[in-house]
Amino acid sequence: MTSAATRLQLGLPFAFTFYVLCVVVAHLVLPVQWTWYIGYAALLGMLLTYPAHAAAQGENVRLETGISIAFVGAGLVGLLVAPILLILAIAAHGLLDAVKYLGVGAAVPTWYLLGCASFDIAYAAFLFTHL
């Protein structure tokens, strides 16, 4: 493992915790009219991990970047046109975590995959209640 990949592994628990807290606090503090903007920002945040790990490992960079770009596009259409697409993009990211658990793409710790999948599915369900 490269030193960049090692640094990512060490910082991941703090980054994940900070990310989840920011999303929760944003929904608690900001008006409900901001729900979909917060959701899109959350989607963008969750899309950073896999391309960063791929780049640090020097493997699967194009795959991880391409997948993230597709999610960015789907989320943006959801933000601007139909929020259900944003919800589906977040839920699909949770399914991607499950696929990664099988060893596809950039290697990330198992705890992260399980935590991220759980958060993504729960967050998509929360957003669904705002339709």
N, CA, C and O of each residue as an XYZ file, in Angstrom:
524
protein
N       0.851     -1.175      0.000
C       0.000      0.000      0.000
C       0.899      1.241      0.000
O       1.854      1.325      0.772
N       0.587      2.186     -0.862
C       1.382      3.413     -0.952
C       1.133      4.294      0.266
O       0.168      4.104      1.006
N       2.019      5.256      0.455
C       1.831      6.145      1.605
C       0.559      6.984      1.454
O      -0.091      7.303      2.450
N       0.199      7.343      0.220
C      -1.049      8.091      0.004
C      -2.247      7.234      0.389
O      -3.181      7.719      1.028
N      -2.222      5.970      0.006
C      -3.320      5.070      0.351
C      -3.380      4.845      1.863
O      -4.464      4.754      2.438
N      -2.218      4.757      2.499
C      -2.167      4.587      3.950
C      -2.758      5.801      4.652
O      -3.515      5.658      5.613
N      -2.415      6.998      4.175
C      -2.974      8.220      4.774
C      -4.495      8.264      4.612
O      -5.212      8.665      5.528
N      -4.978      7.849      3.438
C      -6.433      7.816      3.233
C      -7.098      6.851      4.210
O      -8.144      7.157      4.783
N      -6.482      5.681      4.393
C      -7.050      4.686      5.304
C      -7.115      5.223      6.730
O      -8.093      4.988      7.439
N      -6.082      5.942      7.150
C      -6.033      6.464      8.513
C      -7.035      7.601      8.726
O      -7.609      7.728      9.808
N      -7.244      8.419      7.703
C      -8.154      9.549      7.835
C      -9.608      9.217      7.585
O     -10.491     10.015      7.900
N      -9.868      8.047      7.023
C     -11.227      7.687      6.629
C     -12.226      7.665      7.785
O     -13.337      8.167      7.610
N     -11.897      7.113      8.954
C     -12.892      7.136     10.041
C     -13.308      8.550     10.437
O     -14.482      8.802     10.709
N     -12.352      9.464     10.469
C     -12.667     10.845     10.836
C     -13.490     11.523      9.742
O     -14.455     12.231     10.029
N     -13.104     11.304      8.506
C     -13.822     11.919      7.388
C     -15.261     11.398      7.320
O     -16.191     12.177      7.113
N     -15.446     10.094      7.491
C     -16.787      9.503      7.435
C     -17.666     10.057      8.560
O     -18.820     10.421      8.331
N     -17.122     10.119      9.756
C     -17.876     10.640     10.900
C     -18.243     12.107     10.689
O     -19.380     12.505     10.943
N     -17.300     12.901     10.232
C     -17.537     14.316      9.971
C     -18.608     14.492      8.901
O     -19.491     15.340      9.032
N     -18.528     13.698      7.853
C     -19.502     13.756      6.751
C     -20.923     13.482      7.263
O     -21.844     14.253      6.993
N     -21.090     12.393      7.994
C     -22.418     12.023      8.506
C     -22.949     13.115      9.432
O     -24.116     13.499      9.343
N     -22.093     13.610     10.316
C     -22.527     14.679     11.226
C     -22.934     15.935     10.467
O     -23.924     16.575     10.823
N     -22.199     16.292      9.447
C     -22.541     17.483      8.654
C     -23.900     17.334      7.982
O     -24.698     18.272      7.973
N     -24.164     16.166      7.422
C     -25.455     15.937      6.759
C     -26.594     16.027      7.772
O     -27.607     16.676      7.514
N     -26.428     15.383      8.913
C     -27.479     15.402      9.937
C     -27.711     16.817     10.446
O     -28.852     17.272     10.528
N     -26.636     17.510     10.786
C     -26.766     18.877     11.310
C     -27.391     19.798     10.262
O     -28.219     20.644     10.599
N     -27.005     19.642      9.007
C     -27.582     20.479      7.947
C     -29.087     20.319      7.892
O     -29.812     21.304      7.749
N     -29.565     19.090      8.005
C     -31.020     18.872      7.974
C     -31.699     19.400      9.229
O     -32.860     19.806      9.178
N     -31.001     19.400     10.342
C     -31.589     19.903     11.583
C     -31.629     21.429     11.623
O     -32.549     22.010     12.198
N     -30.649     22.071     11.021
C     -30.491     23.518     11.155
C     -31.119     24.294      9.999
O     -31.711     25.353     10.208
N     -30.993     23.777      8.801
C     -31.479     24.512      7.631
C     -32.972     24.271      7.399
O     -33.501     23.228      7.786
N     -33.645     25.225      6.773
C     -35.075     25.053      6.501
C     -35.340     23.873      5.567
O     -34.469     23.473      4.794
N     -36.527     23.333      5.647
C     -36.900     22.167      4.845
C     -36.768     22.438      3.342
O     -36.581     21.506      2.560
N     -36.865     23.694      2.940
C     -36.711     24.035      1.521
C     -35.314     23.680      0.996
O     -35.110     23.592     -0.215
N     -34.373     23.480      1.887
C     -33.000     23.142      1.501
C     -32.785     21.633      1.372
O     -31.683     21.209      1.025
N     -33.777     20.831      1.635
C     -33.622     19.375      1.685
C     -32.911     18.817      0.464
O     -31.968     18.038      0.602
N     -33.344     19.199     -0.719
C     -32.775     18.601     -1.934
C     -31.366     19.109     -2.215
O     -30.552     18.384     -2.787
N     -31.070     20.337     -1.822
C     -29.702     20.855     -1.971
C     -28.752     20.125     -1.019
O     -27.624     19.790     -1.381
N     -29.224     19.890      0.189
C     -28.423     19.126      1.152
C     -28.208     17.712      0.626
O     -27.108     17.167      0.716
N     -29.262     17.127      0.080
C     -29.147     15.779     -0.484
C     -28.140     15.704     -1.605
O     -27.357     14.759     -1.692
N     -28.165     16.719     -2.475
C     -27.205     16.715     -3.585
C     -25.782     16.921     -3.070
O     -24.851     16.274     -3.549
N     -25.609     17.807     -2.109
C     -24.284     18.013     -1.511
C     -23.798     16.724     -0.847
O     -22.618     16.381     -0.932
N     -24.712     16.016     -0.187
C     -24.359     14.738      0.439
C     -23.934     13.723     -0.619
O     -22.967     12.986     -0.421
N     -24.646     13.684     -1.731
C     -24.274     12.783     -2.823
C     -22.877     13.113     -3.336
O     -22.058     12.215     -3.536
N     -22.604     14.391     -3.548
C     -21.275     14.791     -4.017
C     -20.205     14.364     -3.024
O     -19.136     13.899     -3.420
N     -20.487     14.521     -1.741
C     -19.518     14.119     -0.724
C     -19.243     12.630     -0.729
O     -18.099     12.202     -0.577
N     -20.296     11.836     -0.904
C     -20.085     10.382     -0.885
C     -19.351      9.888     -2.127
O     -18.806      8.785     -2.137
N     -19.342     10.712     -3.171
C     -18.682     10.295     -4.419
C     -17.176     10.568     -4.425
O     -16.497     10.216     -5.390
N     -16.653     11.172     -3.395
C     -15.224     11.491     -3.362
C     -14.343     10.312     -2.961
O     -13.203     10.209     -3.413
N     -14.855      9.437     -2.131
C     -14.030      8.395     -1.529
C     -13.435      7.426     -2.538
O     -12.228      7.186     -2.521
N     -14.245      6.873     -3.402
C     -13.746      5.813     -4.283
C     -12.746      6.318     -5.324
O     -11.716      5.671     -5.517
N     -12.996      7.440     -6.004
C     -11.955      7.938     -6.915
C     -10.659      8.293     -6.179
O      -9.569      8.088     -6.714
N     -10.771      8.827     -4.953
C      -9.572      9.165     -4.178
C      -8.778      7.903     -3.841
O      -7.552      7.893     -3.952
N      -9.465      6.853     -3.434
C      -8.774      5.594     -3.137
C      -8.160      4.984     -4.401
O      -7.041      4.473     -4.374
N      -8.899      5.046     -5.494
C      -8.376      4.506     -6.750
C      -7.108      5.253     -7.161
O      -6.124      4.632     -7.565
N      -7.127      6.573     -7.061
C      -5.954      7.374     -7.429
C      -4.780      7.058     -6.511
O      -3.646      6.930     -6.973
N      -5.043      6.932     -5.221
C      -3.966      6.633     -4.271
C      -3.370      5.245     -4.511
O      -2.176      5.027     -4.303
N      -4.217      4.313     -4.950
C      -3.757      2.950     -5.212
C      -3.203      2.785     -6.621
O      -2.540      1.793     -6.925
N      -3.480      3.764     -7.479
C      -3.013      3.690     -8.862
C      -3.761      2.657     -9.694
O      -3.235      2.166    -10.694
N      -4.976      2.327     -9.292
C      -5.772      1.321     -9.995
C      -7.226      1.775    -10.099
O      -7.728      2.473     -9.218
N      -7.891      1.382    -11.167
C      -9.332      1.608    -11.349
C      -9.741      3.082    -11.334
O     -10.886      3.402    -11.015
N      -8.823      3.972    -11.674
C      -9.125      5.403    -11.623
C     -10.218      5.759    -12.617
O     -11.158      6.474    -12.272
N     -10.107      5.269    -13.845
C     -11.125      5.588    -14.858
C     -12.483      5.009    -14.477
O     -13.506      5.673    -14.645
N     -12.503      3.797    -13.973
C     -13.750      3.156    -13.557
C     -14.430      3.963    -12.459
O     -15.609      4.300    -12.567
N     -13.683      4.272    -11.404
C     -14.264      4.990    -10.267
C     -14.685      6.409    -10.640
O     -15.719      6.891    -10.178
N     -13.894      7.076    -11.470
C     -14.242      8.429    -11.901
C     -15.480      8.410    -12.788
O     -16.358      9.261    -12.649
N     -15.553      7.452    -13.689
C     -16.719      7.331    -14.573
C     -18.002      7.070    -13.806
O     -19.043      7.660    -14.097
N     -17.922      6.188    -12.830
C     -19.101      5.894    -12.009
C     -19.531      7.147    -11.250
O     -20.719      7.458    -11.178
N     -18.566      7.859    -10.689
C     -18.891      9.077     -9.933
C     -19.518     10.140    -10.828
O     -20.460     10.818    -10.419
N     -19.007     10.287    -12.032
C     -19.573     11.273    -12.968
C     -21.018     10.918    -13.306
O     -21.872     11.799    -13.393
N     -21.289      9.635    -13.497
C     -22.669      9.208    -13.781
C     -23.591      9.545    -12.607
O     -24.712     10.010    -12.814
N     -23.123      9.313    -11.377
C     -23.925      9.639    -10.200
C     -24.125     11.149    -10.068
O     -25.208     11.596     -9.689
N     -23.094     11.938    -10.376
C     -23.219     13.402    -10.325
C     -24.316     13.856    -11.288
O     -25.152     14.690    -10.940
N     -24.306     13.297    -12.504
C     -25.324     13.657    -13.497
C     -26.720     13.261    -13.072
O     -27.656     14.053    -13.184
N     -26.867     12.038    -12.583
C     -28.194     11.583    -12.138
C     -28.692     12.429    -10.969
O     -29.866     12.793    -10.912
N     -27.799     12.734    -10.050
C     -28.182     13.557     -8.909
C     -28.573     14.966     -9.311
O     -29.504     15.542     -8.748
N     -27.865     15.520    -10.281
C     -28.178     16.874    -10.745
C     -29.542     16.922    -11.422
O     -30.313     17.857    -11.206
N     -29.837     15.922    -12.238
C     -31.170     15.851    -12.846
C     -32.220     15.727    -11.742
O     -33.285     16.339    -11.820
N     -31.918     14.939    -10.722
C     -32.835     14.810     -9.598
C     -33.044     16.121     -8.873
O     -34.164     16.452     -8.486
N     -31.973     16.866     -8.688
C     -32.078     18.157     -8.008
C     -32.906     19.150     -8.812
O     -33.722     19.884     -8.252
N     -32.698     19.172    -10.116
C     -33.326     20.180    -10.955
C     -34.705     19.793    -11.486
O     -35.532     20.667    -11.747
N     -34.963     18.493    -11.647
C     -36.187     18.061    -12.325
C     -37.069     17.164    -11.461
O     -38.244     17.464    -11.253
N     -36.515     16.082    -10.964
C     -37.330     15.087    -10.260
C     -36.540     14.531     -9.072
O     -35.647     13.706     -9.265
N     -36.852     14.964     -7.857
C     -36.089     14.535     -6.680
C     -35.973     13.018     -6.511
O     -35.027     12.539     -5.885
N     -36.915     12.268     -7.057
C     -36.819     10.810     -6.940
C     -35.524     10.295     -7.565
O     -34.972      9.296     -7.103
N     -35.035     10.962     -8.608
C     -33.766     10.543     -9.223
C     -32.588     10.765     -8.284
O     -31.646      9.971     -8.273
N     -32.631     11.817     -7.512
C     -31.594     12.056     -6.510
C     -31.640     10.961     -5.443
O     -30.606     10.435     -5.030
N     -32.839     10.632     -5.011
C     -33.008      9.566     -4.019
C     -32.490      8.242     -4.574
O     -31.787      7.504     -3.883
N     -32.838      7.949     -5.809
C     -32.378      6.698     -6.428
C     -30.868      6.667     -6.593
O     -30.252      5.612     -6.442
N     -30.262      7.813     -6.901
C     -28.801      7.872     -7.035
C     -28.134      7.568     -5.693
O     -27.141      6.842     -5.642
N     -28.675      8.116     -4.618
C     -28.112      7.860     -3.289
C     -28.297      6.395     -2.904
O     -27.374      5.770     -2.380
N     -29.477      5.848     -3.159
C     -29.723      4.429     -2.864
C     -28.825      3.540     -3.724
O     -28.290      2.543     -3.240
N     -28.658      3.900     -4.996
C     -27.796      3.115     -5.886
C     -26.349      3.152     -5.413
O     -25.617      2.175     -5.574
N     -25.937      4.260     -4.838
C     -24.580      4.319     -4.290
C     -24.444      3.309     -3.149
O     -23.393      2.687     -2.992
N     -25.494      3.147     -2.360
C     -25.481      2.119     -1.319
C     -25.343      0.725     -1.903
O     -24.645     -0.120     -1.343
N     -26.004      0.482     -3.024
C     -25.854     -0.817     -3.697
C     -24.445     -0.990     -4.263
O     -23.899     -2.093     -4.272
N     -23.866      0.114     -4.733
C     -22.481      0.072     -5.211
C     -21.543     -0.338     -4.082
O     -20.593     -1.088     -4.307
N     -21.801      0.146     -2.875
C     -20.994     -0.263     -1.723
C     -21.051     -1.781     -1.543
O     -20.040     -2.414     -1.237
N     -22.233     -2.356     -1.733
C     -22.387     -3.807     -1.610
C     -21.606     -4.533     -2.697
O     -21.003     -5.574     -2.435
N     -21.611     -3.998     -3.911
C     -20.845     -4.600     -5.013
C     -19.350     -4.513     -4.707
O     -18.603     -5.455     -4.971
N     -18.925     -3.399     -4.161
C     -17.515     -3.222     -3.808
C     -17.095     -4.213     -2.730
O     -15.938     -4.631     -2.685
N     -18.011     -4.579     -1.883
C     -17.726     -5.582     -0.854
C     -17.276     -6.897     -1.495
O     -16.536     -7.672     -0.888
N     -17.730     -7.138     -2.725
C     -17.345     -8.348     -3.451
C     -15.983     -8.212     -4.121
O     -15.492     -9.161     -4.734
N     -15.364     -7.021     -4.005
C     -14.011     -6.842     -4.525
C     -13.903     -6.118     -5.847
O     -12.848     -6.166     -6.479
N     -14.948     -5.451     -6.287
C     -14.929     -4.730     -7.558
C     -14.442     -3.298     -7.323
O     -14.911     -2.627     -6.405
N     -13.511     -2.833     -8.143
C     -13.044     -1.448     -8.064
C     -12.018     -1.221     -6.979
O     -11.345     -2.152     -6.534
N     -11.903      0.038     -6.553
C     -10.908      0.434     -5.563
C     -11.152     -0.279     -4.236
O     -12.292     -0.441     -3.800
N     -10.072     -0.695     -3.613
C     -10.164     -1.379     -2.328
C     -10.341     -0.352     -1.204
O      -9.552      0.585     -1.075
N     -11.365     -0.539     -0.413
C     -11.604      0.287      0.772
C     -11.934     -0.665      1.924
O     -12.337     -1.804      1.686
N     -11.767     -0.214      3.159
C     -12.020     -1.109      4.298
C     -13.467     -1.601      4.353
O     -14.394     -0.884      3.976
N     -13.641     -2.817      4.823
C     -14.967     -3.425      4.935
C     -15.884     -2.594      5.827
O     -17.056     -2.407      5.499
N     -15.371     -2.095      6.947
C     -16.212     -1.303      7.853
C     -16.786     -0.097      7.121
O     -17.927      0.299      7.359
N     -15.976      0.491      6.217
C     -16.439      1.664      5.488
C     -17.566      1.272      4.526
O     -18.576      1.969      4.429
N     -17.388      0.174      3.831
C     -18.415     -0.277      2.885
C     -19.746     -0.520      3.594
O     -20.802     -0.112      3.112
N     -19.681     -1.178      4.723
C     -20.909     -1.473      5.467
C     -21.527     -0.199      6.049
O     -22.746     -0.027      6.015
N     -20.696      0.682      6.576
C     -21.193      1.941      7.124
C     -21.780      2.836      6.053
O     -22.842      3.432      6.236
N     -21.079      2.925      4.931
C     -21.540      3.772      3.827
C     -22.834      3.224      3.230
O     -23.764      3.985      2.962
N     -22.899      1.926      3.024
C     -24.119      1.322      2.475
C     -25.297      1.571      3.412
O     -26.390      1.915      2.963
N     -25.074      1.397      4.699
C     -26.142      1.618      5.676
C     -26.600      3.070      5.662
O     -27.799      3.348      5.649
N     -25.644      3.994      5.665
C     -26.003      5.408      5.646
C     -26.755      5.763      4.364
O     -27.783      6.438      4.413
N     -26.248      5.312      3.222
C     -26.854      5.654      1.939
C     -28.310      5.190      1.864
O     -29.183      5.950      1.446
N     -28.566      3.963      2.263
C     -29.926      3.422      2.198
C     -30.835      4.143      3.193
O     -31.966      4.497      2.859
N     -30.344      4.358      4.411
C     -31.147      5.070      5.411
C     -31.406      6.515      4.973
O     -32.508      7.032      5.156
N     -30.404      7.154      4.404
C     -30.563      8.541      3.970
C     -31.530      8.639      2.792
O     -32.339      9.564      2.727
N     -31.449      7.691      1.869
C     -32.394      7.670      0.745
C     -33.823      7.496      1.273
O     -34.750      8.134      0.774
N     -33.999      6.642      2.270
C     -35.331      6.449      2.861
C     -35.812      7.734      3.537
O     -36.983      8.097      3.424
N     -34.910      8.419      4.236
C     -35.259      9.698      4.864
C     -35.706     10.698      3.807
O     -36.735     11.353      3.970
N     -34.940     10.823      2.722
C     -35.298     11.769      1.671
C     -36.625     11.405      1.012
O     -37.390     12.282      0.612
N     -36.889     10.108      0.904
C     -38.146      9.661      0.303
C     -39.341     10.187      1.084
O     -40.397     10.438      0.504
N     -39.187     10.357      2.393
C     -40.285     10.871      3.202
C     -40.563     12.342      2.912
O     -41.585     12.873      3.347
N     -39.675     13.000      2.188
C     -39.850     14.413      1.853
C     -40.428     14.635      0.452
O     -40.559     15.777      0.012
N     -40.770     13.568     -0.239
C     -41.362     13.730     -1.573
C     -42.763     14.314     -1.470
O     -43.421     14.523     -2.489
